[in-house]
Amino acid sequence: MDPKKAEEFYSRLKEQLEQDTNWPAPYLYKFIVPTDTAKIQQIEDIFNNMGAVINSKQSKKGTYTSVSINVRMPNPAKVIEKYIEVSAVEGVISL
């Protein structure tokens, strides 16, 4: 994503999260990544030691894996911080 568009997206997301949620709160992240154990592990490592519940499921053909992460987050800034960390994983799509 183009840096300017990413900044606008995260700014809107932060605003929405501040308005809609009382923090700290549980948050559900959903990602799609090409099926590659190293890439999936990279995503899981980002949420390591946070008490996250992580579920992954391969697509029918096994080409992609969806990764759902349910974790209690302290505030919207931390939610966005994790999205930015995960965006460094090659081929990942945030939902």
Secondary structure, DSSP 8 states (H G I E B T S, - for coil): --HHHHHHHHHHHHHHHHHH--SSEEEEEEEEEES-HHHHHHHHHHTTTTT-EEEEEE-TTSSEEEEEEEEEES-HHHHHHHHHHHTTSTT-EE-
